[in-house]
Amino acid sequence: MAKIDLIDTQSPLSQRLYAALSYPLRGAALPGLVAFTLAHYLALLPVAGWLIELVIWAATYLYALECLRHTADGFAQPPEIAEPGHGGWALVAILLWSTVLTLLVKLDFAGGTWIITVSMAVSLPAIAMSLALDGSVLHALNPLTWARIMARFGLPYGLLIGVQLVIALLVGMSQITFDAVLPRVISLPLFYFVATYATVFNFHLMGLLIHQRHEHFGLQPKARQLARDIHQDADLHLLDEVEELAVEDPSGALDLLVPRLRDRIAPDSLHLAYRRLLRQQGQQDALLVHGQIWIAALIARGDSRRALGVLSECCEIDADFIPDDPLTCGDLADLAARLGIHNTTLKLCRGYLGRWPRDRQAPHYGLLASRLLSENTDQHGEALQLLEQLTVDWSEHPLHTEIDAQRQRLVDLA
């Protein structure tokens, strides 16, 4: 049996929300998204078009509800298919709810539009989650059910309301924009792609929050139990053992993790658990040492963005912290530059030049640092001094001409 990709319950919610943005574009969700989008062309047919449109949205919501259940059970990847008949009538109920509101309120953002939009934003997450969890239409449409679900979630339910409002705004604005500037044959698939993507993302997000608070709903996520049943990975058992031991013996829990973390392919959940225990015990130096190891492992597997996050954590402990390998340091400097994180880029470039001044890539990072410094008038002197040093030290380097040209530009500005 294939390995089950589990939701990482140890990662911060912010990281899971960021990852959720790519959920509709992963695995089986992407071809489904494309198929649903193209199917809306059939709704242009005369007479039967409205019925076809209803069927397409029924299938879309059926799959979205399956994504919600799948995520709530702890599966990180989208489901292959939606189970036929599971929540079918519930699907019709939520579809009619959405369709009636759409017919009552045209997307002109005037009059009572916002009242209905806000009402839908407040109630729709509770309705959808109730439908997905027990499949009862009457129960899902009962306002008392909404109140109970909101009470179990508490403040996080406000996140769902905010997402509903943002989605309503983005979908509405995309429809208006696409219809205004593009022919119908192009604007139609673009709009429905956005609307279907937003639907799948929205239901996945609901599933994430249910999974995070599954104890409040009396749920036992199936993914983790299934992984245990098939003996997928000893790491799951190790993590459970660490969490149990950490209550009484945090140091012993750390000792359990150390041998496994020496392997570069150790999962992020174990690294996060290790760092959490170190923070609880105030072991700042150990956090920095582990940061070096984990950053290198993340870069090796191509997860540079997460490595940049670990770097940021380490810099909060030690402002002078940089990776201890030039390739790692350079990769992160280039990524930070692409993301426009100039302070981090400049810090890494300076660290690179200070620690590996004779490395063959030093001129590249020196040039990058000089460009960032030259953006601020009060740092032109430092940029010019750096370029002059590079010109002398690397007269035979392929970047010498570019470095000298940058130096001359700053001289002319002086």
C-alpha positions as CSV (number, residue, x, y, z in Angstrom):
1,M,0.0,0.0,0.0
2,A,1.3,3.5,-0.9
3,K,2.6,5.7,1.9
4,I,-0.1,8.0,3.3
5,D,0.7,11.7,3.2
6,L,-0.4,13.0,6.6
7,I,-1.2,16.6,7.7
8,D,1.6,17.8,9.8
9,T,-0.1,18.7,13.1
10,Q,3.1,20.1,14.6
11,S,3.6,22.8,12.0
12,P,2.2,26.3,12.8
13,L,-1.3,27.0,11.5
14,S,0.1,29.8,9.4
15,Q,2.3,27.3,7.5
16,R,-0.7,25.0,6.9
17,L,-2.8,27.9,5.6
18,Y,0.0,28.8,3.2
19,A,0.2,25.2,2.0
20,A,-3.6,25.2,1.6
21,L,-3.3,27.7,-1.3
22,S,-1.8,25.0,-3.5
23,Y,-4.2,22.2,-2.4
24,P,-6.6,22.7,-5.4
25,L,-3.6,22.4,-7.7
26,R,-2.2,19.1,-6.3
27,G,-2.9,15.5,-7.0
28,A,-6.3,14.5,-8.2
29,A,-7.7,18.0,-7.5
30,L,-6.0,19.6,-10.5
31,P,-7.5,17.5,-13.3
32,G,-10.8,17.7,-11.5
33,L,-10.5,21.5,-11.4
34,V,-9.8,21.6,-15.1
35,A,-12.6,19.2,-15.9
36,F,-15.2,21.2,-13.9
37,T,-14.0,24.4,-15.5
38,L,-14.3,23.1,-19.1
39,A,-17.6,21.5,-18.4
40,H,-19.2,24.9,-17.9
41,Y,-19.1,25.4,-21.6
42,L,-21.9,22.9,-21.8
43,A,-24.1,25.3,-19.8
44,L,-24.1,27.6,-22.9
45,L,-26.4,25.1,-24.6
46,P,-30.0,26.3,-25.1
47,V,-32.9,25.0,-23.1
48,A,-30.9,22.4,-21.0
49,G,-28.1,24.8,-20.2
50,W,-29.4,25.7,-16.7
51,L,-29.9,22.1,-15.8
52,I,-26.3,21.2,-16.9
53,E,-25.0,24.1,-14.9
54,L,-26.8,22.7,-11.8
55,V,-25.3,19.3,-12.4
56,I,-21.8,20.7,-12.8
57,W,-22.0,22.6,-9.5
58,A,-23.6,19.6,-7.8
59,A,-20.5,17.5,-8.9
60,T,-18.2,20.4,-7.8
61,Y,-19.7,20.6,-4.3
62,L,-19.8,16.8,-4.0
63,Y,-16.0,16.7,-4.6
64,A,-15.5,19.8,-2.3
65,L,-17.3,18.0,0.5
66,E,-15.2,15.0,0.0
67,C,-12.1,17.2,0.3
68,L,-13.5,18.6,3.5
69,R,-14.0,15.1,5.0
70,H,-10.7,13.9,3.6
71,T,-8.8,16.8,5.2
72,A,-10.7,16.5,8.5
73,D,-9.5,12.8,8.6
74,G,-5.9,14.0,8.4
75,F,-5.0,13.3,4.7
76,A,-2.7,15.9,3.3
77,Q,-3.4,15.1,-0.4
78,P,-6.8,15.6,-2.2
79,P,-9.0,12.6,-2.6
80,E,-9.0,10.7,-5.9
81,I,-12.8,10.7,-6.2
82,A,-15.9,11.6,-4.2
83,E,-17.8,8.6,-2.9
84,P,-21.1,8.3,-4.8
85,G,-24.2,8.8,-2.7
86,H,-22.2,9.9,0.4
87,G,-23.8,13.2,1.5
88,G,-25.7,13.4,-1.8
89,W,-28.8,15.1,-0.4
90,A,-26.7,17.2,1.8
91,L,-24.9,18.4,-1.4
92,V,-28.2,19.3,-3.0
93,A,-29.1,21.4,0.1
94,I,-25.9,23.4,0.1
95,L,-26.1,23.8,-3.6
96,L,-29.7,25.2,-3.4
97,W,-28.6,27.5,-0.6
98,S,-25.8,28.9,-2.7
99,T,-27.9,29.0,-5.9
100,V,-30.8,30.8,-4.3
101,L,-28.6,33.5,-2.9
102,T,-26.9,33.9,-6.3
103,L,-30.2,34.4,-8.0
104,L,-31.4,36.9,-5.4
105,V,-28.2,39.0,-5.4
106,K,-26.5,39.9,-8.7
107,L,-22.9,40.7,-8.3
108,D,-23.2,44.5,-8.4
109,F,-22.1,45.1,-4.8
110,A,-25.0,47.4,-4.1
111,G,-28.1,47.5,-2.0
112,G,-28.6,44.5,0.2
113,T,-25.8,42.5,-1.4
114,W,-23.5,42.9,1.6
115,I,-26.2,41.9,4.1
116,I,-26.8,38.6,2.2
117,T,-23.1,38.1,1.6
118,V,-22.3,38.5,5.3
119,S,-25.2,36.2,6.3
120,M,-23.9,33.6,3.9
121,A,-20.3,34.0,5.1
122,V,-21.4,33.5,8.8
123,S,-23.6,30.5,8.2
124,L,-22.1,28.6,5.2
125,P,-19.1,27.2,7.0
126,A,-21.3,25.7,9.7
127,I,-23.7,24.3,7.2
128,A,-21.0,22.8,5.1
129,M,-19.2,21.2,8.0
130,S,-22.4,19.8,9.4
131,L,-23.3,18.3,6.1
132,A,-19.8,16.7,5.7
133,L,-19.7,15.3,9.2
134,D,-23.2,13.8,9.5
135,G,-25.0,14.3,6.2
136,S,-28.3,15.4,7.6
137,V,-29.9,18.2,5.6
138,L,-32.3,19.3,8.3
139,H,-29.7,19.2,11.0
140,A,-27.3,21.2,8.8
141,L,-29.9,23.9,8.1
142,N,-30.9,24.3,11.8
143,P,-29.5,27.6,13.2
144,L,-29.0,25.9,16.5
145,T,-26.5,23.6,14.7
146,W,-24.6,26.6,13.5
147,A,-24.5,28.0,17.0
148,R,-23.1,24.8,18.4
149,I,-20.4,24.6,15.7
150,M,-19.4,28.2,16.2
151,A,-19.2,27.6,20.0
152,R,-16.9,24.6,19.5
153,F,-14.6,26.5,17.2
154,G,-14.5,29.8,19.1
155,L,-12.4,32.5,17.6
156,P,-11.0,30.3,14.7
157,Y,-14.5,30.4,13.3
158,G,-13.9,34.1,12.6
159,L,-11.1,33.0,10.2
160,L,-13.7,31.0,8.2
161,I,-16.0,34.0,8.1
162,G,-13.2,36.2,6.8
163,V,-12.3,33.7,4.2
164,Q,-15.9,33.6,3.0
165,L,-16.0,37.3,2.6
166,V,-12.7,37.5,0.8
167,I,-13.7,34.7,-1.6
168,A,-17.0,36.4,-2.3
169,L,-15.2,39.6,-3.1
170,L,-12.5,37.9,-5.3
171,V,-15.0,35.8,-7.2
172,G,-17.3,38.7,-7.7
173,M,-14.6,41.0,-8.9
174,S,-13.1,38.4,-11.2
175,Q,-16.5,37.9,-12.9
176,I,-16.9,41.6,-13.4
177,T,-13.3,42.0,-14.6
178,F,-13.3,39.1,-17.0
179,D,-16.7,39.9,-18.5
180,A,-15.6,43.5,-19.0
181,V,-12.3,43.0,-20.8
182,L,-12.5,39.5,-22.4
183,P,-14.9,37.8,-24.9
184,R,-17.3,35.4,-23.4
185,V,-15.5,32.3,-24.7
186,I,-12.4,33.2,-22.7
187,S,-14.0,35.0,-19.7
188,L,-16.2,32.0,-18.9
189,P,-13.5,29.4,-18.2
190,L,-11.3,31.9,-16.4
191,F,-14.2,32.9,-14.1
192,Y,-15.2,29.3,-13.4
193,F,-11.6,28.2,-12.8
194,V,-11.4,30.9,-10.1
195,A,-14.8,30.0,-8.6
196,T,-14.0,26.3,-8.6
197,Y,-10.5,26.8,-7.2
198,A,-12.0,29.0,-4.4
199,T,-14.6,26.4,-3.6
200,V,-12.1,23.5,-3.2
201,F,-9.7,25.7,-1.2
202,N,-12.5,26.9,1.0
203,F,-13.7,23.4,1.9
204,H,-10.2,22.2,2.4
205,L,-9.6,25.0,4.9
206,M,-12.7,24.0,6.8
207,G,-11.4,20.5,6.9
208,L,-8.0,21.8,8.3
209,L,-9.7,23.6,11.1
210,I,-11.9,20.5,12.0
211,H,-8.8,18.4,12.0
212,Q,-7.0,20.8,14.3
213,R,-9.9,20.7,16.8
214,H,-11.2,17.1,16.1
215,E,-11.4,16.4,19.8
216,H,-14.2,19.0,20.1
217,F,-16.2,17.2,17.5
218,G,-15.6,13.7,18.9
219,L,-13.7,12.7,15.8
220,Q,-10.8,10.2,15.4
221,P,-8.9,11.1,12.2
222,K,-8.7,8.0,10.0
223,A,-5.4,8.8,8.3
224,R,-3.2,8.5,11.3
225,Q,-4.9,5.3,12.4
226,L,-4.6,3.8,8.9
227,A,-0.9,4.7,8.8
228,R,-0.5,2.8,12.1
229,D,-2.5,-0.2,10.9
230,I,-0.3,-0.6,7.8
231,H,2.9,0.0,9.8
232,Q,3.7,2.9,7.5
233,D,6.5,4.4,9.4
234,A,8.0,4.0,12.8
235,D,8.2,7.8,12.9
236,L,4.6,8.0,13.9
237,H,5.1,5.7,16.8
238,L,8.3,7.6,17.8
239,L,6.4,10.9,17.7
240,D,3.7,9.6,19.9
241,E,6.2,8.1,22.3
242,V,8.1,11.5,22.4
243,E,4.9,13.4,23.1
244,E,3.9,11.1,25.9
245,L,7.4,11.1,27.5
246,A,7.8,14.9,27.2
247,V,5.1,15.5,29.8
248,E,7.3,14.0,32.6
249,D,10.8,13.8,31.1
250,P,11.5,16.4,28.4
251,S,15.2,15.6,28.3
252,G,14.4,11.9,27.8
253,A,12.1,12.9,25.0
254,L,14.9,14.8,23.3
255,D,17.2,11.8,23.6
256,L,14.7,9.6,21.8
257,L,14.7,12.0,18.9
258,V,18.4,12.6,18.4
259,P,19.3,9.3,16.7
260,R,16.5,9.7,14.1
261,L,17.3,13.3,13.4
262,R,20.8,12.4,12.3
263,D,19.2,11.1,9.2
264,R,18.6,13.8,6.6
265,I,15.4,12.3,5.5
266,A,13.8,12.6,9.0
267,P,10.2,14.1,8.6
268,D,9.5,17.7,9.5
269,S,7.2,16.6,12.3
270,L,10.1,15.2,14.3
271,H,12.3,18.3,13.7
272,L,9.5,20.5,14.8
273,A,8.9,18.4,17.9
274,Y,12.6,18.5,18.7
275,R,12.7,22.3,18.4
276,R,9.6,22.7,20.5
277,L,11.2,20.7,23.3
278,L,14.4,22.7,23.1
279,R,12.4,26.0,23.3
280,Q,10.5,24.7,26.3
281,Q,13.8,24.0,28.1
282,G,15.5,27.3,26.9
283,Q,18.3,25.5,25.1
284,Q,19.1,28.3,22.7
285,D,22.5,27.0,21.6
286,A,21.1,23.6,20.8
287,L,18.4,25.3,18.7
288,L,21.1,27.0,16.7
289,V,23.0,23.8,16.2
290,H,19.9,22.0,15.1
291,G,19.0,24.9,12.8
292,Q,22.3,24.4,10.9
293,I,21.5,20.7,10.5
294,W,17.9,21.1,9.5
295,I,18.5,24.0,7.1
296,A,21.1,21.9,5.3
297,A,18.7,18.9,5.1
298,L,15.9,21.2,3.8
299,I,18.1,22.7,1.1
300,A,19.3,19.2,0.1
301,R,15.7,18.1,-0.6
302,G,14.8,21.3,-2.3
303,D,12.6,22.9,0.4
304,S,14.3,26.3,0.4
305,R,11.3,28.3,1.6
306,R,11.0,26.3,4.8
307,A,14.8,26.6,5.2
308,L,14.4,30.3,5.0
309,G,11.8,30.1,7.8
310,V,14.2,28.1,10.0
311,L,16.9,30.7,9.3
312,S,14.6,33.4,10.5
313,E,13.9,31.6,13.7
314,C,17.7,31.1,14.3
315,C,18.4,34.8,13.6
316,E,15.9,35.8,16.3
317,I,18.1,33.9,18.8
318,D,21.4,35.0,17.3
319,A,21.5,38.0,15.0
320,D,24.8,36.9,13.5
321,F,23.6,33.4,12.6
322,I,24.2,32.3,9.0
323,P,24.4,28.7,7.5
324,D,27.8,27.1,8.0
325,D,28.0,25.9,4.4
326,P,28.6,28.2,1.4
327,L,26.2,26.4,-0.9
328,T,23.4,26.6,1.7
329,C,24.1,30.2,2.5
330,G,24.2,31.1,-1.2
331,D,21.0,29.3,-2.0
332,L,19.1,31.1,0.7
333,A,20.6,34.5,-0.3
334,D,19.4,33.9,-3.9
335,L,15.9,32.8,-2.7
336,A,15.6,35.8,-0.3
337,A,16.6,38.1,-3.2
338,R,13.9,36.6,-5.4
339,L,11.3,37.0,-2.7
340,G,12.3,40.7,-2.1
341,I,13.4,40.0,1.5
342,H,16.3,42.5,1.2
343,N,17.4,42.6,4.9
344,T,17.9,38.8,4.9
345,T,19.5,38.9,1.5
346,L,22.0,41.5,2.6
347,K,22.7,39.7,5.9
348,L,23.5,36.5,4.1
349,C,25.6,38.1,1.4
350,R,27.7,39.9,4.1
351,G,28.0,36.7,6.0
352,Y,29.1,34.9,2.8
353,L,31.8,37.4,2.0
354,G,33.0,37.5,5.6
355,R,33.2,33.7,6.0
356,W,34.2,32.6,2.5
357,P,35.9,35.7,0.9
358,R,37.9,33.5,-1.6
359,D,35.1,31.3,-2.7
360,R,34.4,31.4,-6.4
361,Q,30.9,32.6,-5.8
362,A,31.9,35.5,-3.6
363,P,31.8,38.0,-6.5
364,H,28.2,37.1,-7.2
365,Y,27.1,37.7,-3.7
366,G,29.3,40.8,-3.4
367,L,27.6,42.2,-6.5
368,L,24.2,41.3,-5.1
369,A,25.0,43.0,-1.8
370,S,26.3,46.2,-3.6
371,R,23.1,46.5,-5.6
372,L,21.0,46.3,-2.4
373,L,23.2,48.8,-0.7
374,S,23.1,51.2,-3.6
375,E,19.3,51.5,-3.3
376,N,19.9,53.6,-0.2
377,T,21.8,56.9,-0.6
378,D,23.4,56.7,2.9
379,Q,24.9,53.2,2.0
380,H,26.5,54.2,-1.3
381,G,29.9,54.5,0.4
382,E,29.7,50.9,1.7
383,A,28.6,49.7,-1.7
384,L,31.4,51.5,-3.5
385,Q,34.0,50.2,-1.0
386,L,32.7,46.7,-1.5
387,L,32.8,47.0,-5.3
388,E,36.3,48.4,-5.3
389,Q,37.6,45.5,-3.2
390,L,35.9,43.0,-5.5
391,T,37.5,44.7,-8.5
392,V,40.9,44.3,-7.0
393,D,40.5,40.8,-5.7
394,W,38.7,39.3,-8.7
395,S,40.2,41.0,-11.7
396,E,40.1,37.7,-13.7
397,H,36.6,36.7,-12.7
398,P,33.8,36.5,-15.4
399,L,31.8,39.1,-13.3
400,H,34.6,41.6,-13.3
401,T,33.2,43.7,-16.1
402,E,29.8,43.8,-14.4
403,I,31.3,44.7,-11.1
404,D,33.4,47.4,-12.6
405,A,30.4,48.9,-14.4
406,Q,28.4,49.0,-11.2
407,R,31.3,50.6,-9.4
408,Q,31.5,53.3,-12.1
409,R,27.8,54.0,-11.9
410,L,28.2,54.7,-8.2
411,V,31.3,56.9,-8.8
412,D,29.3,59.0,-11.3
413,L,26.5,59.4,-8.7
414,A,28.9,60.6,-6.0
